[in-house]
Structures are given as structure tokens and as C-alpha cells.
Amino acid sequence: MQIPSRLLRLVAGLWLATSLTNPGLAKTAALADFQAEAARARTVLNLPVYPLTPAEIRAQAEDAIKTADTALAALAAQDPATLSFANTFAAYDAITSRVGDAYLVISTVAESASDQAMRDTANGMSVKIQEWSVGLDYREDLYRALKAVADRKPALAAAEQRLVDEQMRTYRRAGLALPAAERAEVEKLRKELAALNTQFAVNINAARAPLDFTAAEMAGVPQSFLDSPGVRQPDGRYRVMANITWHATAIADNADNSETRRQVNVARFSLARETNIPVLTKLVALRADIARRLGYASWADYQIETRMAKNGATAVKFEENLVTGLQPKFAAEMETLRQLKAAQTDQADAKLESWDIGYYTNKLLKERYTVDTEKLRVYFPYPSTLDGMFAIYQKIFGLRFTPVEAPYVWAPGVQLYIVADAAGGAPMGAFYLDMFPRGGKFNHFACFPQKAGGVMVDGRYELPVAALLCNFPARAADRPSLLKQADVVTLFHEFGHVMHAMLSRSRFVAQGGFNVPQDFVEAPSQMLENWVRDKAVLDTFAADYRDAEKKIPAETIAAIVAARQATEGYATRRQLSFGLIDLAFHAVPAAEAAKMDVVAVSNAVLRRVAVEPPPDTAFVAYFGHLAGYDAGYYGYQWAKVLAIDMASVFKSAPGGFLDEKVGRRLRDEVYGVGHTRDAADSVEKFLGRPRSQQPFLGLFPVAPGWRKIV
């Protein structure tokens, strides 16, 4: 179950440095001073209250729900004659945001607490809040009260009208505008849909495909894989589990024996076929039927209505335009790989099969684009990398970050920073850093919102708070923590989410922070990844920790970029094939969906857009995104193209990626306005022109020219 977007928000940041070469974070300051400064600016800087025991977790969740239920009941019970925007829509936003804040804190405990009982309780209470939140969309008493105001069509400001329109759309999408009998039928079908989604995922998790090979058949596979637990069998053969991604990848990229690669490829493309194809067939038909009953032409139109693309046809056209635009690059790459195979097999007319792609791509990268990523670590010691990133973001966004003594942190080493506007000094939010691994903590990298920014019930604006949870390597006895270049890319990306939260200044929680369309939310952070591939930016902070005068050589950076782009044509076309399969299933009317052959349709897309699938296989049976991210896979590429388009504005600016004027425009036109206007309008205000695929396609020398995103 997905928690509604109003509960997904982010925040963090405060105080500025204008000199990139020597910004210097301010010395640790008192939190109370910033809280007083916030009050003078008519805002409130409150830190979250973190539960310390399982009992406190339960109490925090239950109290938040109880308080909200009482307030919502009072909202719904008001005299119809007294109903107004302020005591319905605005009040609803403020009331529900308090439960959202409880969810944000409790879900962070679930991901960060060392104690298992704390994590288990937090997970349980997170689910309880999610279920409560979903239930709000079906409350007829609230619907009647809010609809009464909406029907009067009062004169409202643009952001207020947008809040009204989107809340009423939520009710319509839930089926509340339908007659009771029709609504009951939709609710019944939704329960069937939820069960099928769960079954699809369960079948994927249960799928197993063990394959045993001799040592000769495993030639070329790294010894580290052969020595992995469970691989070597008592009879001396080696077991590959095709359902385990890193097993399959190790064979696909390294096994010299083509037949070994083929067998693993076929096994992986056949996972869960017998169990999941019937389930997927029902899912596709049922989704389309629900969409039809709710008044939509297709499930894609229903799902995408709330996103930047607006409808299935736009998403399809976007992907197909990229397929066409990438054809020269894609064809050139495939011919290069085919020639490598021809040379290795002494067959001039060798055909490139699906099980050859990974192997010859790996060979190409090793032979022509070798970059020793381990040697790059010396240029990225954690302390100076963090300071360098802070300096960059402070400069381009006009901010200052100040460390403060936190009244409470959930683990040793967690730090708290206040973010303030550089020019006026007004606090804008706060963020925590929890940067190193420990027992019980989740093992990835992510920004977790802690408190939503928005107007409270009493009318004061509460500033946002966020937490950045990472798992960088700990420092050694003789050296600092040294990051991989990929780690630095991740750091810039995830801290970009912190900035997204901090810089939002929407009045309503539902329009702030991460509450932007799903196909847009990653674009600003993906854009900021480009800073780590720019020589001028890297020279501001990346230096050998043993000799600060030594910077990353320009040719090394060029090699990193070249290696990344060498097979981008195939990689992107592969992603586009997945997105187009998803849309082929869901961007059709119910009558067509009801009789669809999902295997034939999906294999035809793979064949046309990426590569011929192995005969008699069904990749889609193991395509987990089809249960939970249905009609949404296109969004990965949508956000990526937007990110490159937005980055091109910095790239062409006088100050490059450090241009303060462009940074301020990004702050004001994208981050600041949040979801108070359409994301497409915000992006084009920042770009100063229509959106274009050209900056993305222009990464490839053989790509065609300008192409507008539709």
C-alpha cells in the first residue's frame, strides 16, 4: 500500500556562505538563537519529538490519529452555513499534516533504530498510519463538507483553488462521486486488485532457477563468485541461481562460454512464467475495468492523471520519440558489440543474441574505457567532500548551513544543521546527518523527511526538517573515510532532496516539499549529479587527502564520462522497452485489455526496441514493477531527460555549474513554488524555453538534433 503523497514530504537546511573557495561553516551555534530568529520572521522552528521506547512509538501514532480524528469529526460536523475554504480545505491540510509528521518520524525510527523491538513497533505503527490515511479518501462525511464548499465556487487564490481541485479529484478517483452501488463494486474490484498485486510479488519472490555448471563451463567467471557461499557443490560443479540478480549478472558479464550465458539468460527470462502470466493477464484486465468504471479511457490515463505527463498517450509519445532519437547511437553500439563477437568467434556474420550483450559490453569497457575507480577514492575523503558539497549548494542557492547542538539524536555521530537564507539570515529549516553504518540501520542512501513545512492550525508557518541517512565507509586508523566516485554522485543526489525540502515555501503541506508529481520528483536531484562530473566543480573540493595540491586529472574525468556514455544507447533503449511494455499493457481501453496476450505483446516490444528475447520466454512474469509501479515505469526516463535539460542551463551559463544567478532561478521557480503550480510550468519558467530532449540526445555524438518533449 502506498502512503498518499500528502504524507511524503521533505525538509532541511539553513544559513549561507558566498565564497566557494573558503566558505567555512559557522561554528556550532545555539538552537534557541535560530528559533528566536525564526519567530521574528513569523515562522516556527520545531524539531521532531523522537520516541525512545516501543510504548512511546505506539502512543505517538495513536495520539496523532486520535487527535486528528477528533478535529476531522468537528470539521465534518460544522453548520453547512458556516463552511468556508479556511475551515474545510485549509483546516484539512493542517490537521492531516500532523499525522503525517508522526508517520515521518516513526518511519525513520523503523529504518534507523538499532533495537529490533523499536524497528518492529515502528513498522507496525507506520502501516497503521498508512491505513488510516488511505481511509480518509473514503470518508463521506468529509467529502460532503468539502464538496459543499467546492460547489459554491468561492473566489480563491491560485494555490487555494489548486488545493480544492486536487482534493476533489482525489475523492473522484476514489469513486466517491459514483452512485453507492457502483462505488461498492469498484471497492470490491480494488480488493481483488490488491490481492492480485500481492500474489504477483509473492510468486516472484518464490521463483527459483538453480543451474549447475562444470568448471570449464564457468571459465571467465571471477573467482570471488566461485568462492561465494552455496556456489560450489559437493560434486565439484558450480550452482548459479538465475533468480538472484548478482548471480545472473556475474554470468552474463563474465562467462566466456556462450551456452552457459544462454542457459542463465533463458532461465531468468522464464522465472515465474507458469504462476505469474495468469495473474498478470487478470491484473491488466482488472485495472482497465476499474479505470473504465471511474470514467477513464485506460488504466494509464487513471494512473498518470496526477503526474506531469497527464495521460498515457503523452507518456507513450515521449518514449517513442526517444526510441527514434536514440536509434543511430543504439545501432552503432550494437554493431560495435557484434564486431567484438565476430572477432572473438571468427564468424564474420556473427549474430548478437540477448545473452551476448552483457558479456561484450563488459569486454568493451575493459578494453577501451578502463578507469580504476578504487584509485579515485583518495580524492574523496569524506570530511572535505561533505564540506565541498555544502559550499557548492550554499553558493548556488544563497544559503548558509550552521551546525547546532541537537537536544536529541537517535545514534552517536548524528549531526544537526540549521539552514538559513544567506541574504536576510531568516531560518528556512533544519536537517540531520546520519552518515555511517551501524547494526539495525537500513543499508542504502536516502533522504527522510521529518517534519513538513506548512501553515499550522494556529496559522503560523512551521519550517521543514529532514534527515539524510547514508552508509559511507567508516574512517580507518590511518586515513579518513574515502568515498567512491559513485558514492559522491549519490551524496549530491540525496542532498539535492534535502534542498528540495528546505527551499519549498508552499503555504499548504499538500503542495510543498516532495509533494510534486511522481514523474518529476527525482529530476532536480538527478540534475545535481552532473556537478560531480564537471572538472571545474570537482577542483573546488576533490583533492588527494595526502597532498591537497593534487587534483583529479582532466583525462580521468573525461574517461569516466566516456565510459558512462559508451553503452548509454543500449542501456536507455532497454529502459524504454520496459516502459513501453508497461504502457502497452495499460494505455489501452478495457475491451482490448481483456483479451491481451501479455507475453506476445511484451516480447514484441523487446524485439522492436531493445533486443530479441530468448525463444519461448516471458520476461514480464518476473517484472516486479508491474505490481505497484504500473503505468509508471516511463517516469524514470522522463525524470532523467528533464534532469539533463535543466542541467544544460547551468552548463551554458557564464558561471557554469556554479552560476549563482541560475541557482537562484532554480530555487525560486522550481523548489520554492513546489506544487502550487503545474510542474511543467515551473520547469519552463526555469529553462526560459520549452522543454527539449536535445540536451539528453546531444550527449551522444550520433544523436539527431532538437526534439521537443510532448
Long-range contacts (C-beta under 8 A, 24 or more apart in sequence): 1-127, 1-130, 1-131, 1-134, 1-194, 2-628, 3-103, 3-129, 3-130, 3-133, 3-134, 4-133, 4-134, 4-136, 4-137, 4-170, 5-510, 5-514, 5-515, 5-518, 6-93, 6-96, 6-97, 6-100, 6-133, 6-509, 6-510, 6-515, 7-99, 7-100, 7-103, 7-104, 7-129, 7-130, 7-133, 8-449, 8-513, 8-514, 8-515, 9-100, 9-104, 9-449, 9-452, 9-453, 9-464, 9-501, 9-509, 9-512, 9-513, 9-514, 9-515, 10-447, 10-448, 10-449, 10-464, 10-466, 10-497, 10-498, 10-500, 10-501, 10-513, 10-514, 11-429, 11-430, 11-431, 11-449, 11-450, 11-451, 11-452, 11-453, 11-463, 11-464, 11-465, 11-466, 11-498, 11-501, 11-502, 11-504, 11-513, 12-417, 12-419, 12-429, 12-430, 12-431, 12-432, 12-447, 12-464, 12-465, 12-466, 12-467, 12-468, 12-498, 12-499, 12-501, 12-502, 13-399, 13-401, 13-417, 13-419, 13-428, 13-429, 13-430, 13-431, 13-498, 13-499, 13-501, 13-502, 13-503, 14-399, 14-400, 14-401, 14-402, 14-417, 14-418, 14-419, 14-420, 14-427, 14-428, 14-429, 14-430, 14-502, 15-399, 15-400, 15-401, 15-402, 15-418, 15-419, 15-420, 15-422, 15-425, 15-427, 16-394, 16-398, 16-399, 16-400, 16-401, 16-420, 16-421, 16-422, 16-423, 17-390, 17-391, 17-394, 17-395, 17-400, 17-401, 17-422, 18-394, 18-395, 18-398, 18-422, 19-395, 20-391, 20-392, 20-395, 20-540, 20-658, 21-540, 23-387, 23-390, 23-391, 23-394, 23-395, 25-387, 25-390, 25-401, 25-402, 25-403, 26-400, 26-402, 26-403, 27-403, 28-402, 28-403, 28-404, 28-405, 29-402, 29-403, 29-404, 29-418, 30-404, 30-405, 31-404, 31-405, 31-406, 31-407, 31-416, 31-418, 34-402, 34-404, 34-418, 34-420, 34-427, 35-427, 37-420, 37-425, 37-426, 37-427, 38-426, 38-427, 38-463, 41-426, 41-427, 42-460, 42-461, 43-426, 43-427, 43-460, 43-461, 43-462, 43-463, 44-456, 44-460, 44-461, 44-462, 44-463, 45-418, 45-427, 45-429, 45-430, 45-463, 46-451, 46-462, 46-463, 46-465, 47-406, 47-407, 47-408, 47-416, 47-430, 47-451, 47-465, 48-101, 48-104, 48-105, 48-450, 48-451, 48-465, 49-105, 50-105, 50-109, 50-408, 50-410, 51-105, 51-106, 51-109, 53-118, 54-117, 54-118, 54-120, 54-121, 57-106, 57-109, 57-118, 57-121, 57-122, 57-125, 58-121, 58-125, 60-102, 60-105, 60-106, 60-125, 61-102, 61-103, 61-106, 61-125, 61-128, 61-129, 63-102, 64-98, 64-99, 64-101, 64-102, 64-103, 64-129, 65-99, 65-128, 65-129, 65-132, 67-98, 68-95, 68-96, 68-98, 68-99, 71-95, 71-457, 72-96, 72-136, 72-139, 72-142, 73-141, 75-142, 75-145, 76-139, 76-141, 76-142, 76-144, 76-145, 77-141, 78-145, 80-145, 80-148, 83-145, 83-148, 83-149, 84-149, 84-154, 85-149, 85-154, 85-156, 85-160, 85-164, 88-145, 88-146, 88-148, 88-149, 89-146, 89-149, 89-160, 89-163, 89-164, 89-167, 90-160, 90-163, 90-455, 90-508, 91-457, 92-142, 92-146, 92-167, 93-163, 93-454, 93-455, 93-508, 93-509, 93-510, 94-454, 94-455, 94-456, 94-457, 94-509, 95-457, 96-133, 96-136, 96-509, 97-452, 97-454, 97-509, 97-510, 98-457, 99-129, 99-132, 99-133, 100-133, 100-452, 100-509, 101-450, 101-451, 101-452, 102-129, 103-129, 103-130, 103-133, 104-448, 104-449, 104-450, 104-451, 104-452, 105-450, 105-451, 107-448, 108-410, 108-448, 108-450, 108-467, 108-469, 109-410, 111-441, 111-442, 111-448, 111-469, 112-410, 112-411, 112-434, 112-440, 112-441, 112-442, 112-469, 113-410, 113-440, 113-441, 114-411, 114-438, 114-439, 114-440, 114-441, 115-440, 116-440, 119-440, 137-170, 137-171, 137-174, 137-176, 138-174, 138-176, 138-187, 140-176, 143-171, 143-176, 146-171, 147-171, 158-676, 158-677, 159-506, 159-507, 159-508, 159-511, 159-676, 162-511, 162-675, 162-676, 162-677, 163-508, 163-510, 163-511, 166-306, 166-510, 167-510, 169-305, 169-306, 172-294, 172-295, 173-294, 173-302, 173-305, 173-306, 175-293, 175-294, 178-293, 178-294, 182-293, 185-293, 186-290, 186-293, 186-294, 189-286, 189-289, 189-290, 189-293, 190-290, 192-286, 193-283, 193-286, 193-287, 193-290, 196-279, 196-282, 196-283, 196-286, 196-627, 197-283, 197-627, 197-628, 198-627, 199-279, 200-276, 200-279, 200-280, 200-283, 200-624, 200-626, 200-627, 201-624, 201-627, 201-628, 203-272, 203-275, 203-276, 203-279, 203-621, 204-271, 204-272, 204-276, 204-622, 204-624, 206-272, 206-275, 207-243, 207-271, 207-272, 207-275, 207-622, 208-241, 208-243, 209-241, 209-242, 209-243, 209-267, 209-268, 209-270, 209-271, 210-239, 210-240, 210-241, 210-242, 211-239, 211-240, 211-241, 211-242, 211-263, 211-264, 211-267, 212-237, 212-238, 212-239, 212-240, 213-237, 213-238, 213-240, 213-260, 214-238, 216-257, 217-255, 217-257, 217-259, 217-260, 218-255, 218-257, 218-260, 219-255, 219-256, 219-257, 220-254, 220-255, 220-256, 220-257, 221-250, 221-251, 221-254, 221-255, 222-250, 222-254, 225-250, 225-254, 240-264, 242-267, 242-268, 242-271, 243-268, 243-271, 243-622, 249-358, 252-355, 252-357, 252-358, 252-359, 253-358, 253-359, 253-361, 253-362, 254-359, 254-362, 255-359, 256-359, 258-353, 258-355, 258-356, 261-355, 261-356, 261-358, 261-359, 262-353, 262-355, 262-614, 264-355, 265-354, 265-355, 265-614, 266-355, 266-614, 266-617, 268-622, 269-354, 269-613, 269-614, 269-617, 269-618, 269-619, 269-622, 270-616, 270-617, 270-618, 270-621, 271-621, 271-622, 272-621, 272-622, 273-617, 273-618, 273-621, 275-621, 276-621, 276-622, 277-598, 277-599, 277-618, 277-620, 277-621, 280-598, 280-620, 280-621, 280-626, 281-596, 281-598, 283-626, 283-627, 283-630, 284-585, 284-586, 284-593, 284-596, 284-598, 285-590, 285-593, 285-594, 285-596, 287-586, 287-593, 287-630, 288-586, 288-588, 288-589, 288-590, 288-592, 288-593, 288-594, 289-590, 289-593, 289-594, 291-590, 292-589, 292-590, 297-589, 298-586, 298-587, 298-588, 298-589, 298-590, 298-593, 299-586, 299-587, 299-593, 299-630, 299-631, 300-583, 300-586, 300-587, 300-631, 301-587, 302-631, 303-586, 303-630, 303-631, 303-632, 304-519, 304-631, 304-632, 306-517, 306-518, 307-517, 307-518, 307-519, 307-520, 307-632, 307-635, 308-517, 308-519, 308-520, 308-638, 308-678, 308-679, 308-680, 309-519, 309-634, 309-635, 309-638, 312-583, 312-586, 312-587, 312-631, 313-587, 314-710, 315-579, 315-583, 315-587, 315-631, 315-634, 315-638, 316-580, 316-583, 316-587, 317-710, 318-634, 318-637, 318-638, 318-641, 318-709, 318-710, 319-576, 319-579, 319-580, 319-583, 319-634, 319-637, 320-580, 321-693, 321-707, 321-709, 321-710, 322-572, 322-576, 322-637, 322-641, 322-693, 322-696, 322-697, 323-573, 323-576, 323-580, 323-609, 325-693, 325-697, 325-703, 325-704, 325-707, 326-569, 326-572, 326-573, 326-576, 326-697, 326-700, 326-703, 328-700, 328-702, 328-703, 328-704, 329-568, 329-569, 329-700, 329-701, 329-702, 329-703, 330-569, 330-570, 330-572, 330-573, 332-569, 332-702, 333-566, 333-567, 333-569, 333-570, 334-570, 336-364, 337-361, 337-364, 340-364, 352-611, 353-611, 353-612, 353-614, 354-611, 354-612, 354-613, 354-614, 355-614, 357-570, 357-611, 361-567, 361-570, 364-566, 364-567, 365-563, 365-566, 365-567, 368-566, 369-559, 369-562, 369-563, 369-566, 370-559, 371-556, 371-559, 371-560, 371-563, 373-484, 373-485, 373-486, 374-484, 376-484, 376-485, 376-552, 376-556, 377-482, 377-483, 377-484, 378-482, 378-544, 378-545, 378-546, 379-538, 379-542, 379-543, 379-544, 379-545, 379-550, 379-551, 379-552, 380-482, 380-483, 380-484, 380-485, 380-487, 380-488, 380-542, 381-479, 381-480, 381-481, 381-482, 381-483, 381-545, 382-435, 382-472, 382-475, 382-480, 382-481, 382-482, 382-483, 383-480, 383-481, 384-541, 384-543, 384-545, 385-483, 385-488, 385-491, 385-541, 385-542, 386-435, 386-491, 387-541, 388-540, 388-541, 388-542, 389-491, 389-492, 389-495, 389-541, 391-540, 391-541, 392-531, 392-537, 392-540, 392-541, 392-658, 393-495, 393-499, 394-422, 395-658, 395-660, 395-663, 396-657, 396-658, 396-659, 396-660, 396-662, 396-663, 396-664, 396-666, 397-499, 397-503, 397-663, 397-664, 397-666, 397-667, 398-422, 398-423, 398-660, 398-663, 398-664, 398-667, 399-428, 399-502, 404-430, 406-432, 410-434, 411-438, 411-441, 419-502, 427-463, 428-463, 428-502, 428-503, 429-453, 429-463, 429-464, 429-465, 429-466, 429-501, 429-502, 430-463, 430-464, 430-465, 430-466, 431-465, 431-466, 431-467, 431-468, 431-498, 431-502, 432-465, 432-466, 432-467, 432-468, 433-467, 433-468, 433-470, 434-467, 434-468, 434-469, 434-470, 435-468, 435-469, 435-470, 435-471, 435-472, 436-470, 436-471, 436-472, 436-473, 436-474, 436-481, 437-471, 437-474, 441-469, 441-471, 442-469, 443-471, 444-471, 445-469, 445-470, 445-471, 445-490, 445-491, 445-494, 446-494, 446-497, 447-494, 447-495, 447-497, 447-498, 447-501, 449-501, 449-513, 449-514, 452-509, 452-512, 452-513, 453-501, 453-504, 453-505, 453-506, 453-509, 453-512, 453-513, 454-506, 454-507, 454-508, 454-509, 454-512, 455-507, 455-508, 461-507, 464-501, 464-502, 464-504, 464-512, 464-513, 466-497, 466-498, 466-501, 466-502, 468-494, 468-495, 468-498, 470-494, 479-545, 480-545, 482-545, 485-532, 485-560, 488-532, 488-542, 489-529, 489-532, 492-528, 492-529, 492-531, 492-532, 493-525, 493-526, 493-528, 493-529, 494-525, 495-528, 496-524, 496-525, 496-527, 496-528, 497-525, 499-524, 499-671, 500-524, 500-525, 500-671, 503-667, 503-671, 503-672, 504-671, 504-672, 504-674, 505-672, 505-673, 505-674, 506-673, 506-674, 506-675, 506-676, 507-676, 510-675, 511-674, 511-675, 511-676, 512-674, 512-675, 513-674, 515-674, 515-675, 516-674, 516-675, 516-679, 517-675, 517-679, 518-632, 518-635, 519-632, 519-634, 519-635, 519-638, 519-639, 520-638, 520-639, 520-642, 520-679, 520-683, 521-639, 522-635, 522-636, 522-639, 522-643, 523-638, 523-639, 523-640, 523-642, 523-643, 523-646, 523-683, 524-643, 524-646, 524-666, 524-670, 524-671, 525-643, 526-639, 526-640, 526-642, 526-643, 527-642, 527-643, 527-644, 527-646, 527-647, 529-643, 530-643, 530-644, 530-647, 530-650, 530-651, 530-657, 531-657, 533-557, 533-560, 533-561, 533-564, 534-656, 534-657, 536-656, 536-657, 536-658, 537-656, 537-657, 537-658, 540-658, 565-699, 565-700, 568-699, 568-700, 569-700, 570-610, 572-637, 573-609, 573-610, 574-610, 574-611, 575-636, 575-637, 576-609, 576-610, 576-637, 577-605, 577-606, 577-608, 577-609, 577-610, 578-623, 578-625, 578-633, 579-633, 579-634, 579-636, 579-637, 580-605, 580-609, 580-634, 581-605, 581-606, 581-620, 581-623, 581-633, 582-625, 582-626, 582-629, 582-630, 582-631, 582-632, 582-633, 582-634, 583-631, 583-633, 583-634, 585-626, 585-630, 586-630, 586-631, 587-631, 640-696, 641-693, 641-696, 641-709, 642-683, 642-691, 642-709, 644-695, 644-696, 644-699, 645-683, 645-687, 645-691, 645-692, 645-693, 645-695, 645-696, 645-709, 646-670, 646-683, 646-686, 646-687, 647-695, 648-695, 649-686, 649-687, 649-688
